[in-house]
C-alpha cells in the first residue's frame, strides 16, 4: 500500500508523454523503450519508474548528438523488421520500419502488430507490408515536393527474412516485390 501511495506522486504518465513527444519529433532511437514503458502507465511500479528515469538520463546525455545528411543524389531506402515474442507478457510481435534519406532517418515506426501470427515469417511479412504502405505515402509526398529527382525509381525496402521475401515475390501475394 505504501509503494502504491508513493507511485501516485510520481509523474510517470507525464514523463511518458514527454518521451513520446521527443520520439515523434527527433529521437526514434528510444521508440522501443517508450513502447514498453508506456504499457505500464496504469500500474507502474518503482522498477518501471527506474526505466523511465534511465531513458530521460540517456536523452539528456545524448542531446548534443545529431544526424548529418550527406550530399549528392538523394536516395530514399527503407528497412523493416519484426521480433519474435520479445515480450513475456504478450504473444504479439513487435515490428517496425525506418526510412533513410541519404543515411539520415526521416520516418520510423515501432509498434506491436495488431494480429497474432504463427511464425516469424508471417510477422516479418506484416512488418514489410506496413513499410511498403509507408513507402507509397512517402513517395507521393516527396513527388509533390519535387525535391528528390530519383523518387520516380522504386523505393528499396530491406527485409532480413528469406521466407517473407519469397512470400512477397509470389504471384498471389497482396503486394508484389520487384525482382
C-alpha positions, 0 to 999 in steps of 0.5 A: 500500500505504501509503494502504491501511495508513493507511485501516485506522486510520481509523474510517470504518465507525464514523463511518458508523454514527454518521451513520446513527444521527443520520439515523434519529433527527433529521437526514434532511437528510444521508440522501443523503450517508450513502447514498453514503458508506456504499457505500464502507465496504469500500474507502474511500479518503482522498477518501471519508474527506474526505466523511465528515469534511465531513458530521460538520463540517456536523452539528456546525455545524448542531446548534443548528438545529431544526424548529418545528411550527406550530399549528392543524389538523394536516395530514399531506402527503407528497412523493416523488421519484426521480433519474435515474442520479445515480450513475456507478457504478450504473444504479439510481435513487435515490428517496425520500419525506418526510412533513410534519406541519404543515411539520415532517418526521416520516418520510423515506426515501432509498434506491436502488430495488431494480429497474432501470427504463427511464425516469424515469417508471417510477422516479418511479412506484416512488418514489410507490408506496413513499410511498403504502405509507408513507402507509397505515402512517402513517395507521393509526398516527396513527388509533390515536393519535387525535391528528390529527382530519383523518387520516380525509381522504386523505393528499396525496402530491406527485409532480413527474412528469406521466407517473407521475401519469397512470400512477397515475390509470389504471384498471389501475394497482396503486394508484389516485390520487384525482382 
